[in-house]
């Protein structure tokens, strides 16, 4: 297998990018994604991060300033979960409540931006970068609710959507490896763990300098290789669980369909079924349902259909 030149971004988030000396890398990535000039103030150790050791290393809360001097809280996540969309909602809600002090007016609720780097497929869609915001539209006029001039001054926001959390979802596997702009250069790195010559996106030159896999010590490289192998195992487990669940669902669907047909045929032949017969059908596996269906037209009674020793041929 080809040796990767650079440490994967998710591993770097766990081990290297929390250091102030490497803030330039994260600042570059966030600036290109948000199309803003992002300056990291600090990496936050939030209450929610401390609650769960696994979650602590799959989520990074960052306090930043944008080019207008506004303080914004950004959470970066990269955990594999099938209920990930609900996790995003929960995560932003916790981030907000953790940073609102008792007695503080609601105008002080912080702006939160959630950034998810997805190393598994989530939902359906053709793009590889999605942005989610909140807006309000009239049911009758379809106009968008806007802020008054006084509210703009008080909230330091120009639109209602700017008050609420924003969500960015980067679906790494959907990227086609064609870098058209600086953000694409970052997505290329996130997917391939490689930085091509000529890439100019902010932060990538620092990443190229600091994330060289050859700079890892022996124990660190072994830990990194174990981590990458574990990611493959996680992906296989998720895929296997999904496929098995899908197969079992199809089997249950076919089983319910056969049970329904058998019930109709029996009612047509023998009238309304007693509860014991309905319960027997509901609990039966497909082979039994198929066997009973073959007996219907030769059987003289329900007992003949369900008899274990029946031989009606």
Buried (B, 14 or more C-beta within 10 A) or exposed (E): EEEBBBBBBBBBBBBBBBEEEBBBBBBBBBBBBBEBBBBBEEBBEBEBBEEEEEBBBBBBBBBBBBEEEBEBBBBBBBBBBEEBBEBBEEBBEBBBEBBBEEEEEEEEBBBBBBBBBBBBEBEEEEEBBBEBEEEEEEEEEEEEEEBEEEBBEEBBBEBBBBBBBBBBBBBBEBBEEEBEEBBBBBBBBBBBBBBEEEBEBBBBBBBBEBBEBEEBEEEBBEBBEEBBEEBEEBEEEBEEEEEEEEEEEEEEEEBEEBBEEBBEBBEEEBEEBEEEBBEBBEEBEBEBBEEBBEBBEEBEEBEEBBBEEBEEE
